[in-house]
Amino acid sequence: MNTTKDLDAIFAALADPTRRAILTRLAEGEASVMELAQPFAMSQPAVSKHLRVLERAGLISRGRDAQRRPCRIKAEPLTEATAWLEGIRQVWESNFQRLDTLLDELKAEQKKRSRTKR
């Protein structure tokens, strides 16, 4: 995956609280559209629209089991999104560490100046 377009689709899918709730449910195991629709005050077609968004983002897959089409979560896209976020977190962590170092240096200089004035 790893393209900007793929990450855009993943984050767009995750932006909706209903879709995040569906993924949370699917993390427990596969479920049918009817099972996924139960906790929400929405129709089965509305849930199906959310599932299509999740499927296009590669976050779920749908199988066939006679009349039932069970949905399953797919971990790979979440792993890739997490890796991207981790890279951003590391950049910010590095920036904060440099800022901490600079602030410590400024405090030390200020302390040194205040001692020499005495």
TIVO-2410 file (N, C-alpha, C; in nm, 3 decimals):
# residues 118
REC num residu      c1      c2      c3 atome chaine
REC   1      M   0.085  -0.118   0.000     N      A
REC   1      M   0.000   0.000   0.000    CA      A
REC   1      M   0.089   0.123   0.000     C      A
REC   2      N   0.110   0.188   0.113     N      A
REC   2      N   0.206   0.295   0.134    CA      A
REC   2      N   0.198   0.417   0.044     C      A
REC   3      T   0.094   0.436  -0.033     N      A
REC   3      T   0.085   0.558  -0.112    CA      A
REC   3      T   0.003   0.661  -0.036     C      A
REC   4      T   0.021   0.786  -0.072     N      A
REC   4      T  -0.054   0.893  -0.009    CA      A
REC   4      T  -0.204   0.871  -0.028     C      A
REC   5      K  -0.241   0.826  -0.148     N      A
REC   5      K  -0.383   0.802  -0.177    CA      A
REC   5      K  -0.440   0.694  -0.085     C      A
REC   6      D  -0.361   0.588  -0.061     N      A
REC   6      D  -0.406   0.481   0.028    CA      A
REC   6      D  -0.422   0.532   0.171     C      A
REC   7      L  -0.323   0.609   0.219     N      A
REC   7      L  -0.333   0.665   0.353    CA      A
REC   7      L  -0.451   0.762   0.364     C      A
REC   8      D  -0.475   0.840   0.259     N      A
REC   8      D  -0.590   0.930   0.259    CA      A
REC   8      D  -0.720   0.851   0.276     C      A
REC   9      A  -0.733   0.740   0.205     N      A
REC   9      A  -0.855   0.658   0.214    CA      A
REC   9      A  -0.869   0.599   0.354     C      A
REC  10      I  -0.758   0.554   0.411     N      A
REC  10      I  -0.762   0.495   0.546    CA      A
REC  10      I  -0.806   0.599   0.648     C      A
REC  11      F  -0.739   0.716   0.646     N      A
REC  11      F  -0.772   0.818   0.745    CA      A
REC  11      F  -0.912   0.875   0.722     C      A
REC  12      A  -0.956   0.886   0.598     N      A
REC  12      A  -1.093   0.932   0.571    CA      A
REC  12      A  -1.194   0.831   0.627     C      A
REC  13      A  -1.165   0.704   0.611     N      A
REC  13      A  -1.255   0.601   0.665    CA      A
REC  13      A  -1.257   0.605   0.818     C      A
REC  14      L  -1.141   0.628   0.877     N      A
REC  14      L  -1.132   0.631   1.024    CA      A
REC  14      L  -1.187   0.760   1.084     C      A
REC  15      A  -1.212   0.860   1.002     N      A
REC  15      A  -1.261   0.988   1.052    CA      A
REC  15      A  -1.404   0.980   1.104     C      A
REC  16      D  -1.477   0.881   1.063     N      A
REC  16      D  -1.617   0.869   1.101    CA      A
REC  16      D  -1.632   0.779   1.225     C      A
REC  17      P  -1.701   0.826   1.329     N      A
REC  17      P  -1.715   0.746   1.451    CA      A
REC  17      P  -1.790   0.614   1.431     C      A
REC  18      T  -1.886   0.612   1.340     N      A
REC  18      T  -1.959   0.488   1.313    CA      A
REC  18      T  -1.865   0.384   1.253     C      A
REC  19      R  -1.781   0.426   1.160     N      A
REC  19      R  -1.687   0.331   1.099    CA      A
REC  19      R  -1.584   0.282   1.200     C      A
REC  20      R  -1.540   0.372   1.291     N      A
REC  20      R  -1.447   0.328   1.395    CA      A
REC  20      R  -1.515   0.226   1.487     C      A
REC  21      A  -1.642   0.249   1.518     N      A
REC  21      A  -1.717   0.154   1.602    CA      A
REC  21      A  -1.732   0.019   1.531     C      A
REC  22      I  -1.756   0.022   1.402     N      A
REC  22      I  -1.766  -0.102   1.325    CA      A
REC  22      I  -1.634  -0.178   1.330     C      A
REC  23      L  -1.523  -0.106   1.312     N      A
REC  23      L  -1.391  -0.172   1.319    CA      A
REC  23      L  -1.365  -0.229   1.457     C      A
REC  24      T  -1.407  -0.155   1.560     N      A
REC  24      T  -1.390  -0.205   1.697    CA      A
REC  24      T  -1.467  -0.335   1.714     C      A
REC  25      R  -1.588  -0.339   1.662     N      A
REC  25      R  -1.669  -0.463   1.670    CA      A
REC  25      R  -1.602  -0.575   1.592     C      A
REC  26      L  -1.552  -0.546   1.472     N      A
REC  26      L  -1.491  -0.649   1.389    CA      A
REC  26      L  -1.358  -0.698   1.448     C      A
REC  27      A  -1.296  -0.619   1.532     N      A
REC  27      A  -1.173  -0.664   1.600    CA      A
REC  27      A  -1.203  -0.783   1.692     C      A
REC  28      E  -1.327  -0.797   1.733     N      A
REC  28      E  -1.369  -0.910   1.818    CA      A
REC  28      E  -1.395  -1.036   1.736     C      A
REC  29      G  -1.415  -1.021   1.606     N      A
REC  29      G  -1.443  -1.134   1.518    CA      A
REC  29      G  -1.537  -1.093   1.406     C      A
REC  30      E  -1.550  -1.181   1.307     N      A
REC  30      E  -1.633  -1.148   1.191    CA      A
REC  30      E  -1.778  -1.130   1.231     C      A
REC  31      A  -1.851  -1.054   1.147     N      A
REC  31      A  -1.992  -1.027   1.173    CA      A
REC  31      A  -2.062  -0.999   1.041     C      A
REC  32      S  -2.192  -1.025   1.040     N      A
REC  32      S  -2.273  -0.995   0.921    CA      A
REC  32      S  -2.315  -0.848   0.926     C      A
REC  33      V  -2.367  -0.800   0.815     N      A
REC  33      V  -2.416  -0.662   0.809    CA      A
REC  33      V  -2.527  -0.642   0.912     C      A
REC  34      M  -2.615  -0.739   0.924     N      A
REC  34      M  -2.724  -0.730   1.022    CA      A
REC  34      M  -2.668  -0.718   1.163     C      A
REC  35      E  -2.567  -0.798   1.195     N      A
REC  35      E  -2.507  -0.794   1.329    CA      A
REC  35      E  -2.438  -0.659   1.352     C      A
REC  36      L  -2.376  -0.606   1.249     N      A
REC  36      L  -2.309  -0.478   1.262    CA      A
REC  36      L  -2.408  -0.363   1.274     C      A
REC  37      A  -2.526  -0.376   1.214     N      A
REC  37      A  -2.627  -0.270   1.216    CA      A
REC  37      A  -2.699  -0.261   1.351     C      A
REC  38      Q  -2.702  -0.370   1.428     N      A
REC  38      Q  -2.780  -0.374   1.552    CA      A
REC  38      Q  -2.754  -0.260   1.650     C      A
REC  39      P  -2.629  -0.227   1.682     N      A
REC  39      P  -2.610  -0.122   1.784    CA      A
REC  39      P  -2.635   0.021   1.736     C      A
REC  40      F  -2.660   0.038   1.607     N      A
REC  40      F  -2.675   0.172   1.553    CA      A
REC  40      F  -2.821   0.200   1.518     C      A
REC  41      A  -2.859   0.326   1.530     N      A
REC  41      A  -2.994   0.368   1.493    CA      A
REC  41      A  -2.992   0.405   1.345     C      A
REC  42      M  -2.960   0.305   1.261     N      A
REC  42      M  -2.959   0.330   1.117    CA      A
REC  42      M  -2.998   0.202   1.044     C      A
REC  43      S  -3.035   0.220   0.921     N      A
REC  43      S  -3.081   0.107   0.841    CA      A
REC  43      S  -2.963   0.021   0.796     C      A
REC  44      Q  -2.996  -0.098   0.751     N      A
REC  44      Q  -2.894  -0.188   0.697    CA      A
REC  44      Q  -2.824  -0.126   0.575     C      A
REC  45      P  -2.899  -0.060   0.483     N      A
REC  45      P  -2.832   0.004   0.370    CA      A
REC  45      P  -2.733   0.113   0.414     C      A
REC  46      A  -2.766   0.187   0.520     N      A
REC  46      A  -2.675   0.291   0.569    CA      A
REC  46      A  -2.547   0.227   0.623     C      A
REC  47      V  -2.561   0.117   0.695     N      A
REC  47      V  -2.443   0.046   0.744    CA      A
REC  47      V  -2.362  -0.009   0.627     C      A
REC  48      S  -2.431  -0.057   0.525     N      A
REC  48      S  -2.363  -0.108   0.406    CA      A
REC  48      S  -2.278  -0.001   0.339     C      A
REC  49      K  -2.327   0.123   0.339     N      A
REC  49      K  -2.248   0.234   0.282    CA      A
REC  49      K  -2.118   0.252   0.361     C      A
REC  50      H  -2.129   0.247   0.493     N      A
REC  50      H  -2.008   0.257   0.577    CA      A
REC  50      H  -1.913   0.141   0.547     C      A
REC  51      L  -1.968   0.023   0.529     N      A
REC  51      L  -1.885  -0.094   0.499    CA      A
REC  51      L  -1.813  -0.079   0.365     C      A
REC  52      R  -1.880  -0.019   0.267     N      A
REC  52      R  -1.815   0.003   0.137    CA      A
REC  52      R  -1.695   0.098   0.152     C      A
REC  53      V  -1.711   0.202   0.233     N      A
REC  53      V  -1.599   0.294   0.257    CA      A
REC  53      V  -1.483   0.220   0.322     C      A
REC  54      L  -1.514   0.139   0.423     N      A
REC  54      L  -1.409   0.062   0.491    CA      A
REC  54      L  -1.344  -0.038   0.397     C      A
REC  55      E  -1.424  -0.098   0.310     N      A
REC  55      E  -1.372  -0.196   0.215    CA      A
REC  55      E  -1.282  -0.128   0.110     C      A
REC  56      R  -1.325  -0.013   0.059     N      A
REC  56      R  -1.242   0.061  -0.038    CA      A
REC  56      R  -1.109   0.104   0.022     C      A
REC  57      A  -1.109   0.133   0.153     N      A
REC  57      A  -0.986   0.172   0.221    CA      A
REC  57      A  -0.899   0.051   0.254     C      A
REC  58      G  -0.953  -0.069   0.229     N      A
REC  58      G  -0.878  -0.191   0.256    CA      A
REC  58      G  -0.881  -0.233   0.401     C      A
REC  59      L  -0.969  -0.172   0.481     N      A
REC  59      L  -0.973  -0.201   0.624    CA      A
REC  59      L  -1.055  -0.324   0.660     C      A
REC  60      I  -1.144  -0.364   0.569     N      A
REC  60      I  -1.222  -0.486   0.592    CA      A
REC  60      I  -1.228  -0.566   0.461     C      A
REC  61      S  -1.266  -0.691   0.478     N      A
REC  61      S  -1.297  -0.775   0.362    CA      A
REC  61      S  -1.432  -0.839   0.388     C      A
REC  62      R  -1.499  -0.874   0.279     N      A
REC  62      R  -1.629  -0.941   0.292    CA      A
REC  62      R  -1.620  -1.074   0.220     C      A
REC  63      G  -1.668  -1.176   0.289     N      A
REC  63      G  -1.667  -1.309   0.230    CA      A
REC  63      G  -1.806  -1.352   0.189     C      A
REC  64      R  -1.817  -1.478   0.150     N      A
REC  64      R  -1.947  -1.536   0.115    CA      A
REC  64      R  -1.961  -1.667   0.190     C      A
REC  65      D  -2.072  -1.677   0.260     N      A
REC  65      D  -2.103  -1.799   0.334    CA      A
REC  65      D  -2.253  -1.825   0.314     C      A
REC  66      A  -2.286  -1.891   0.204     N      A
REC  66      A  -2.426  -1.913   0.163    CA      A
REC  66      A  -2.495  -1.778   0.147     C      A
REC  67      Q  -2.597  -1.751   0.228     N      A
REC  67      Q  -2.670  -1.625   0.219    CA      A
REC  67      Q  -2.601  -1.513   0.295     C      A
REC  68      R  -2.510  -1.548   0.379     N      A
REC  68      R  -2.443  -1.453   0.468    CA      A
REC  68      R  -2.314  -1.401   0.404     C      A
REC  69      R  -2.286  -1.272   0.421     N      A
REC  69      R  -2.160  -1.213   0.373    CA      A
REC  69      R  -2.085  -1.157   0.493     C      A
REC  70      P  -2.012  -1.242   0.564     N      A
REC  70      P  -1.943  -1.196   0.685    CA      A
REC  70      P  -1.832  -1.095   0.652     C      A
REC  71      C  -1.819  -0.997   0.740     N      A
REC  71      C  -1.714  -0.895   0.727    CA      A
REC  71      C  -1.604  -0.929   0.825     C      A
REC  72      R  -1.481  -0.903   0.781     N      A
REC  72      R  -1.363  -0.927   0.866    CA      A
REC  72      R  -1.274  -0.804   0.860     C      A
REC  73      I  -1.209  -0.775   0.972     N      A
REC  73      I  -1.114  -0.664   0.974    CA      A
REC  73      I  -0.983  -0.709   0.908     C      A
REC  74      K  -0.916  -0.617   0.842     N      A
REC  74      K  -0.786  -0.644   0.782    CA      A
REC  74      K  -0.683  -0.555   0.852     C      A
REC  75      A  -0.583  -0.616   0.910     N      A
REC  75      A  -0.488  -0.543   0.994    CA      A
REC  75      A  -0.382  -0.467   0.915     C      A
REC  76      E  -0.348  -0.513   0.795     N      A
REC  76      E  -0.235  -0.453   0.722    CA      A
REC  76      E  -0.248  -0.301   0.703     C      A
REC  77      P  -0.363  -0.250   0.656     N      A
REC  77      P  -0.373  -0.105   0.638    CA      A
REC  77      P  -0.359  -0.028   0.770     C      A
REC  78      L  -0.412  -0.085   0.878     N      A
REC  78      L  -0.398  -0.020   1.008    CA      A
REC  78      L  -0.253  -0.019   1.052     C      A
REC  79      T  -0.181  -0.125   1.022     N      A
REC  79      T  -0.038  -0.132   1.054    CA      A
REC  79      T   0.038  -0.025   0.977     C      A
REC  80      E   0.005  -0.007   0.850     N      A
REC  80      E   0.071   0.093   0.768    CA      A
REC  80      E   0.039   0.235   0.816     C      A
REC  81      A  -0.086   0.259   0.853     N      A
REC  81      A  -0.124   0.391   0.905    CA      A
REC  81      A  -0.053   0.417   1.038     C      A
REC  82      T  -0.044   0.316   1.121     N      A
REC  82      T   0.026   0.328   1.249    CA      A
REC  82      T   0.173   0.358   1.226     C      A
REC  83      A   0.234   0.292   1.130     N      A
REC  83      A   0.376   0.317   1.098    CA      A
REC  83      A   0.396   0.461   1.052     C      A
REC  84      W   0.304   0.512   0.971     N      A
REC  84      W   0.315   0.650   0.925    CA      A
REC  84      W   0.303   0.746   1.044     C      A
REC  85      L   0.204   0.720   1.130     N      A
REC  85      L   0.187   0.804   1.249    CA      A
REC  85      L   0.309   0.797   1.340     C      A
REC  86      E   0.368   0.680   1.353     N      A
REC  86      E   0.488   0.663   1.436    CA      A
REC  86      E   0.602   0.748   1.382     C      A
REC  87      G   0.618   0.754   1.251     N      A
REC  87      G   0.720   0.838   1.191    CA      A
REC  87      G   0.699   0.985   1.226     C      A
REC  88      I   0.575   1.030   1.219     N      A
REC  88      I   0.543   1.168   1.254    CA      A
REC  88      I   0.568   1.191   1.403     C      A
REC  89      R   0.530   1.096   1.487     N      A
REC  89      R   0.552   1.107   1.631    CA      A
REC  89      R   0.701   1.120   1.662     C      A
REC  90      Q   0.784   1.043   1.593     N      A
REC  90      Q   0.928   1.049   1.616    CA      A
REC  90      Q   0.985   1.186   1.579     C      A
REC  91      V   0.936   1.245   1.471     N      A
REC  91      V   0.981   1.379   1.432    CA      A
REC  91      V   0.947   1.478   1.542     C      A
REC  92      W   0.822   1.474   1.590     N      A
REC  92      W   0.781   1.566   1.696    CA      A
REC  92      W   0.858   1.541   1.826     C      A
REC  93      E   0.880   1.416   1.857     N      A
REC  93      E   0.956   1.383   1.977    CA      A
REC  93      E   1.097   1.441   1.968     C      A
REC  94      S   1.159   1.430   1.853     N      A
REC  94      S   1.292   1.486   1.831    CA      A
REC  94      S   1.290   1.638   1.846     C      A
REC  95      N   1.188   1.702   1.790     N      A
REC  95      N   1.174   1.847   1.803    CA      A
REC  95      N   1.159   1.889   1.949     C      A
REC  96      F   1.078   1.816   2.024     N      A
REC  96      F   1.059   1.847   2.166    CA      A
REC  96      F   1.188   1.824   2.245     C      A
REC  97      Q   1.263   1.722   2.211     N      A
REC  97      Q   1.390   1.698   2.280    CA      A
REC  97      Q   1.488   1.812   2.254     C      A
REC  98      R   1.494   1.859   2.130     N      A
REC  98      R   1.581   1.973   2.099    CA      A
REC  98      R   1.536   2.098   2.173     C      A
REC  99      L   1.407   2.119   2.183     N      A
REC  99      L   1.353   2.233   2.256    CA      A
REC  99      L   1.388   2.222   2.404     C      A
REC 100      D   1.373   2.103   2.462     N      A
REC 100      D   1.411   2.081   2.602    CA      A
REC 100      D   1.558   2.113   2.625     C      A
REC 101      T   1.643   2.070   2.534     N      A
REC 101      T   1.787   2.096   2.546    CA      A
REC 101      T   1.813   2.247   2.542     C      A
REC 102      L   1.750   2.316   2.448     N      A
REC 102      L   1.767   2.460   2.436    CA      A
REC 102      L   1.719   2.531   2.562     C      A
REC 103      L   1.604   2.492   2.614     N      A
REC 103      L   1.552   2.554   2.735    CA      A
REC 103      L   1.645   2.530   2.854     C      A
REC 104      D   1.700   2.409   2.865     N      A
REC 104      D   1.795   2.379   2.972    CA      A
REC 104      D   1.919   2.467   2.961     C      A
REC 105      E   1.968   2.486   2.838     N      A
REC 105      E   2.084   2.572   2.815    CA      A
REC 105      E   2.054   2.717   2.854     C      A
REC 106      L   1.937   2.766   2.815     N      A
REC 106      L   1.898   2.903   2.848    CA      A
REC 106      L   1.884   2.922   2.999     C      A
REC 107      K   1.826   2.823   3.067     N      A
REC 107      K   1.813   2.829   3.213    CA      A
REC 107      K   1.951   2.831   3.279     C      A
REC 108      A   2.042   2.748   3.227     N      A
REC 108      A   2.178   2.743   3.283    CA      A
REC 108      A   2.248   2.877   3.263     C      A
REC 109      E   2.234   2.938   3.146     N      A
REC 109      E   2.295   3.069   3.120    CA      A
REC 109      E   2.236   3.174   3.212     C      A
REC 110      Q   2.105   3.171   3.228     N      A
REC 110      Q   2.038   3.269   3.314    CA      A
REC 110      Q   2.085   3.252   3.459     C      A
REC 111      K   2.097   3.131   3.503     N      A
REC 111      K   2.143   3.102   3.639    CA      A
REC 111      K   2.287   3.152   3.656     C      A
REC 112      K   2.371   3.129   3.556     N      A
REC 112      K   2.510   3.171   3.559    CA      A
REC 112      K   2.519   3.324   3.566     C      A
REC 113      R   2.437   3.393   3.487     N      A
REC 113      R   2.436   3.539   3.487    CA      A
REC 113      R   2.389   3.594   3.623     C      A
REC 114      S   2.289   3.532   3.679     N      A
REC 114      S   2.237   3.581   3.807    CA      A
REC 114      S   2.341   3.561   3.919     C      A
REC 115      R   2.426   3.459   3.910     N      A
REC 115      R   2.531   3.437   4.008    CA      A
REC 115      R   2.643   3.540   3.996     C      A
REC 116      T   2.675   3.577   3.872     N      A
REC 116      T   2.784   3.673   3.851    CA      A
REC 116      T   2.744   3.813   3.889     C      A
REC 117      K   2.616   3.844   3.895     N      A
REC 117      K   2.569   3.978   3.933    CA      A
REC 117      K   2.578   3.998   4.084     C      A
REC 118      R   2.590   3.892   4.158     N      A
REC 118      R   2.592   3.904   4.303    CA      A
REC 118      R   2.718   3.956   4.352     C      A
***
